Amino acid sequence: MTLRVESLTIYPVKGARGTSVERAEVDVRG
């Protein structure tokens, strides 16, 4: 869960909302 939160915070800052969601799912799955 920690990685998910970090990814969601880092990606949106860069301006990639769609990528943030996909990355979050990948991190959660492992």
N, C-alpha and C positions, 0 to 999 in steps of 0.2 A: 504493500500500500504506500510505503514511503516513496518508492521510485515513481509510482503513478502520480502522486501529488507534485513531485519535483518536475516531472516531464510536462505536466499540464501547465505548470507555472513558467517553465523555460520556453516552451513552444509558443504559447499565446503572445509572449513578449516579442518574439521574432516576427509574428504576424502569420502564423500557420495554424488556424483553428482545426481544419480537417486533419492535418498531420498529427496534431496533439491528441485527438481522439484515437486515431489508429495506434499511435505509439503507446498510449495508455493501455489499450487492450492487450497489446503485445507484452508490455511489462507485467501486467496482472497475470497473464497466462504463464509467464516465466520464460 
